[in-house]
């Protein structure tokens, strides 16, 4: 008996036609319980089934278990009993099995699980690796890309979760994420999520700098009362994550790693315990 199932693969959205052989008489649906399949599983003899998880169970005694999707969708029949194929539900957007390109993509897809960490992969199958990043969903899907505060050094990290201070996403990741974004938001406060002050970009130059590897000394403008000025050459602003150096003015924005053990602050020094950069 031949059973054909059209199954959607994760990632590129293409479909694979799987031809399954069995010498068990009747339809593939017969004997499904003997294979240990859940009642909700879709049987392979459905005319057109789509999903990202492929399930199979051998009727020769092996227990029901998940089978990863990929080029080897189904193995050869086992013994004289053949096999069964089931299609389970697609993974949730923003999980390790199905990373999203941004927090905004999750928000727009109505797949939000709240203000938590999600898997983000801005270039999909491209060379930039996925990262675990905090998403601010209550404000429309902002992606956290750095967390500052009191720092003697900083490092790039694939994890920005509200606890990883003195960390930022790698420059290539930021460029890729910024390429699909239009806004930048800067926040500072006593703890992550409790923001006392917020600055949001008001022209396209802030996101342009993140896309190109430049700095915010390019004419980027912002909402809020922060002072965006410098009285000397902004030597500490070198491109992400060191974006603005209010050199010569201690009351100006210092969104850099400064010599007084601060990272990304609205002044020269630690005005707030926590800061964060977001894009959307």
C-alpha positions as CSV (number, residue, x, y, z in Angstrom):
1,X,0.0,0.0,0.0
2,X,1.4,3.4,-1.0
3,X,0.6,6.5,1.0
4,X,1.6,10.0,-0.1
5,X,1.7,13.0,2.2
6,X,2.7,16.6,1.3
7,X,4.6,18.0,4.2
8,X,5.8,21.6,4.6
9,X,9.4,21.9,5.7
10,X,10.5,24.6,8.2
11,X,12.5,27.6,7.1
12,X,12.2,27.9,3.3
13,X,8.5,26.9,3.1
14,X,9.0,24.4,0.3
15,X,7.1,21.2,0.3
16,X,8.4,17.6,0.0
17,X,6.4,14.8,-1.4
18,X,6.9,11.7,0.8
19,X,6.0,8.3,-0.7
20,X,5.6,5.7,2.0
21,X,5.4,2.0,1.4
22,X,3.8,-0.6,3.6
23,X,2.6,-4.1,3.1
24,X,-0.2,-3.7,5.7
25,X,-3.5,-4.0,4.1
26,X,-6.1,-1.3,4.2
27,X,-5.6,2.4,4.8
28,X,-2.7,3.8,6.8
29,X,-5.2,5.0,9.4
30,X,-5.9,1.4,10.4
31,X,-4.1,0.3,13.5
32,X,-2.9,3.8,14.4
33,X,-3.5,3.1,18.1
34,X,-1.3,0.1,18.0
35,X,1.5,2.5,17.0
36,X,1.0,4.7,20.0
37,X,0.0,7.7,18.0
38,X,-2.0,10.5,19.8
39,X,-5.6,10.9,18.8
40,X,-4.8,14.4,17.5
41,X,-2.1,13.3,15.1
42,X,-2.8,13.8,11.4
43,X,-2.5,10.6,9.4
44,X,-0.3,10.4,6.3
45,X,-3.2,9.4,4.0
46,X,-4.7,12.9,4.3
47,X,-4.6,14.5,0.9
48,X,-2.6,17.6,1.8
49,X,-1.2,18.1,5.3
50,X,1.2,20.9,6.4
51,X,3.3,21.3,9.5
52,X,6.9,21.6,10.7
53,X,7.1,18.5,12.8
54,X,7.0,15.0,11.4
55,X,6.1,12.2,13.7
56,X,6.4,8.5,13.1
57,X,6.0,5.3,15.0
58,X,6.9,1.8,14.0
59,X,4.2,-0.9,14.4
60,X,6.9,-3.5,15.0
61,X,7.1,-2.7,18.7
62,X,9.1,0.5,18.8
63,X,7.5,3.3,20.9
64,X,6.0,6.4,19.3
65,X,8.6,9.2,19.1
66,X,9.3,12.4,17.2
67,X,11.4,12.3,14.0
68,X,13.2,15.5,13.1
69,X,12.4,17.1,9.7
70,X,15.0,17.3,7.0
71,X,16.2,15.7,3.9
72,X,15.8,12.2,5.4
73,X,12.1,12.7,6.2
74,X,11.3,9.0,6.6
75,X,13.5,6.0,6.9
76,X,13.0,2.8,5.1
77,X,10.2,0.4,6.2
78,X,11.1,-1.8,9.1
79,X,10.4,-5.5,8.9
80,X,7.1,-6.8,7.6
81,X,5.0,-4.4,9.7
82,X,5.9,-1.2,7.8
83,X,5.5,2.2,9.5
84,X,3.2,5.1,10.1
85,X,3.7,8.8,9.6
86,X,2.0,11.6,11.5
87,X,2.2,15.4,11.2
88,X,2.1,17.4,14.5
89,X,1.5,21.1,15.0
90,X,4.0,23.7,13.7
91,X,6.4,25.3,16.3
92,X,5.6,28.7,17.7
93,X,7.3,31.7,16.1
94,X,10.2,32.9,18.2
95,X,11.2,29.5,19.6
96,X,14.5,27.7,18.9
97,X,12.6,25.5,16.3
98,X,11.3,28.6,14.5
99,X,13.3,31.8,15.2
100,X,11.7,35.1,14.2
101,X,13.5,37.8,12.3
102,X,12.6,40.3,15.0
103,X,10.3,40.9,18.0
104,X,8.2,43.1,15.7
105,X,7.6,40.1,13.4
106,X,6.3,38.1,16.4
107,X,4.1,40.9,17.5
108,X,2.7,41.4,14.0
109,X,2.0,37.6,13.6
110,X,0.1,37.8,16.9
111,X,2.4,35.1,18.3
112,X,3.5,37.0,21.4
113,X,4.0,35.2,24.6
114,X,4.4,38.4,26.5
115,X,7.5,40.4,27.6
116,X,10.0,37.5,27.6
117,X,13.1,36.2,25.8
118,X,12.6,34.8,22.2
119,X,14.8,33.3,19.6
120,X,15.7,36.0,17.0
121,X,17.5,35.3,13.7
122,X,17.4,38.4,11.5
123,X,18.8,36.8,8.3
124,X,17.0,33.5,8.5
125,X,19.2,30.9,6.9
126,X,22.0,33.4,6.4
127,X,25.4,33.4,8.2
128,X,24.3,35.4,11.3
129,X,23.5,33.0,14.1
130,X,20.2,33.2,16.1
131,X,20.3,35.0,19.5
132,X,18.1,34.9,22.7
133,X,16.8,38.4,23.1
134,X,14.2,40.1,25.3
135,X,11.2,41.5,23.5
136,X,9.1,44.4,24.8
137,X,5.7,43.3,23.4
138,X,3.5,45.6,25.4
139,X,5.0,48.5,23.5
140,X,4.7,47.0,20.1
141,X,7.6,44.5,19.6
142,X,10.9,46.2,20.4
143,X,14.0,44.0,20.3
144,X,16.6,44.4,23.1
145,X,20.2,44.6,21.7
146,X,22.3,45.7,24.6
147,X,22.2,46.1,28.4
148,X,24.5,48.6,30.1
149,X,25.1,50.1,33.5
150,X,28.2,50.0,35.7
151,X,30.8,48.2,33.5
152,X,34.5,48.0,33.4
153,X,34.4,46.0,30.2
154,X,31.7,44.9,27.8
155,X,31.3,41.9,25.5
156,X,29.2,40.7,22.6
157,X,26.7,38.1,23.6
158,X,23.9,36.0,22.0
159,X,21.8,36.5,25.2
160,X,20.2,39.8,26.2
161,X,17.6,38.8,28.7
162,X,17.3,41.5,31.3
163,X,20.0,39.9,33.5
164,X,23.0,40.0,31.2
165,X,24.6,43.4,32.1
166,X,27.5,44.9,30.1
167,X,26.6,43.0,27.0
168,X,25.5,43.7,23.4
169,X,24.7,41.8,20.3
170,X,27.5,41.4,17.8
171,X,28.0,44.1,15.2
172,X,27.0,41.8,12.3
173,X,23.9,40.7,14.1
174,X,23.0,44.4,14.7
175,X,23.5,45.3,11.1
176,X,21.3,42.5,10.0
177,X,18.6,43.3,12.5
178,X,18.7,47.0,11.8
179,X,18.3,46.3,8.1
180,X,14.7,45.3,8.7
181,X,14.1,48.0,11.4
182,X,13.1,51.7,11.2
183,X,13.3,52.9,14.8
184,X,15.8,53.0,17.8
185,X,14.8,53.4,21.4
186,X,17.1,54.0,24.4
187,X,16.0,53.3,28.0
188,X,17.5,53.8,31.4
189,X,16.3,53.0,34.9
190,X,16.9,51.5,38.3
191,X,16.2,48.0,37.0
192,X,15.5,46.3,33.7
193,X,11.9,47.0,32.7
194,X,11.4,49.9,35.1
195,X,12.5,52.7,32.8
196,X,12.8,56.2,34.3
197,X,13.8,57.9,31.0
198,X,13.3,57.0,27.3
199,X,14.7,58.5,24.1
200,X,13.3,57.4,20.7
201,X,14.7,58.2,17.3
202,X,12.8,60.9,15.4
203,X,14.5,60.6,12.1
204,X,16.0,57.8,10.0
205,X,19.6,58.5,10.7
206,X,19.8,56.6,14.0
207,X,18.8,53.3,12.3
208,X,21.0,54.2,9.3
209,X,24.0,54.3,11.5
210,X,23.3,50.8,12.9
211,X,22.8,49.5,9.4
212,X,26.1,51.0,8.1
213,X,28.4,50.6,11.2
214,X,28.4,54.4,11.8
215,X,27.6,56.5,14.8
216,X,24.9,58.8,16.0
217,X,27.1,61.8,15.3
218,X,25.5,61.7,11.8
219,X,22.6,64.0,12.6
220,X,20.3,61.5,14.3
221,X,17.6,63.2,16.3
222,X,15.8,62.0,19.4
223,X,12.7,62.6,21.6
224,X,13.1,63.5,25.2
225,X,15.3,66.0,27.2
226,X,18.8,64.4,26.7
227,X,21.6,66.6,25.5
228,X,23.1,65.4,22.2
229,X,26.1,67.6,21.9
230,X,29.9,67.3,22.0
231,X,32.6,69.9,22.5
232,X,35.5,67.9,21.2
233,X,36.3,65.0,18.9
234,X,34.0,62.1,19.9
235,X,36.9,59.6,20.2
236,X,35.0,56.9,22.1
237,X,32.2,56.7,19.5
238,X,33.5,54.1,17.1
239,X,30.3,52.3,15.9
240,X,28.1,49.8,17.6
241,X,27.8,49.5,20.5
242,X,29.7,52.8,21.1
243,X,27.3,55.2,19.3
244,X,27.5,58.7,20.8
245,X,30.2,60.4,22.9
246,X,29.3,63.8,24.3
247,X,33.0,64.7,24.6
248,X,33.7,67.8,26.6
249,X,30.3,67.9,28.2
250,X,29.6,65.7,31.2
251,X,25.8,66.4,30.9
252,X,25.6,65.1,27.3
253,X,24.8,61.6,26.2
254,X,27.6,59.0,26.5
255,X,26.2,55.9,24.8
256,X,29.7,54.3,24.9
257,X,31.9,52.5,27.3
258,X,33.4,55.3,29.4
259,X,36.5,55.6,31.5
260,X,34.4,56.1,34.7
261,X,33.1,52.4,34.5
262,X,29.8,53.1,32.7
263,X,28.3,51.7,29.6
264,X,25.6,53.5,27.6
265,X,24.4,56.3,29.8
266,X,22.6,59.7,29.2
267,X,25.5,61.5,30.9
268,X,29.2,60.9,31.6
269,X,28.9,58.5,34.5
270,X,26.5,56.0,36.0
271,X,23.2,57.9,36.3
272,X,21.1,54.8,36.2
273,X,21.9,51.2,37.2
274,X,20.5,49.7,33.9
275,X,20.4,50.9,30.3
276,X,19.2,49.2,27.1
277,X,19.2,49.8,23.4
278,X,16.2,48.6,21.4
279,X,15.3,48.5,17.7
280,X,12.0,48.0,15.9
